[in-house]
Amino acid sequence: MPVTKKRRIRTFTAVLLGLLGLAIFLFFNSKTVVVKGESMLPTFKSGRKLFVTDAYWAVGHLKPNDIVVVKEFTQNAKADYFIKRVYRTEGMEVEDKSLWPRTFPIHNDKFVVPEGEIFVLGDNRSVSQDSRVFGPIETKLILGKVVVWQ
């Protein structure tokens, strides 16, 4: 049975509307960031572009080993960000005392990531400023999860 011209137009229109919907979704829920510095070596070199989304329902909630882009929480007027790997999420224990935040008393029995926060580390630990220095970060500071890099 031959496909009618009307049916082809309907199919083409549906495809175009689907692509428009995808474009709108990506516009509002994703961004591209550029790696700055050496804290994520060897995974990412400085200058590499990363595609980031905050639509967790589409890519999965945050879990250990995810890479996130976090809004810098300094008082600078310029909004900036940093890129780190999620080590532990809320309620999880950081077992290795050498990774505990420097301000946390080492004589305590354990360090558990507080509710609504995550513990992040750079892949290049010798140069990374991460949760070992500034402690766990609030999830509301996360700009998104890295889903693609080029």
C-alpha positions, 0 to 999 in steps of 0.5 A: 500500500503506497504511503500518501503525500499527506501521511509523509507530511504528517510524519515529517512535521512530527519529526520536526516538532520532536527535534524542536522539543529536544532543542528546547530541552537542551537549551534550558537544561544543559551547557558547555563548560571548559576545563581550567587547570590541572586538578582533573588530570589525567581525565581532563586536560585544561581547555577540554570542552564538557557537555553538562546537564542538570536534568538528573531525571534523564541522566541519573541522580548523582552517585560516586564517580560521577563528574560534576560542575560546581558553582564556585562559592567565593565572594567574587563578582564573576560567577565561576565554576570548578570540576570534580569527581563525586567521591561520596554522596549524602549519608555515605561514610568517607572511610579514609581519614587522609581524605577527611576535611582538614577542619574535621577532628581526626580523633573522631570515629568516622566522617559521614557526608551530611544530608544535602551535600556531596564530597568531591575530589579532583583526579589529580589529588596532589594539586586539587583543591577539593572537599579535603580542603573546603569540606563537603559541598551543598548540592544546590551549588551543582551546576550539572553532571558531565555527560559528554566530553570532547 
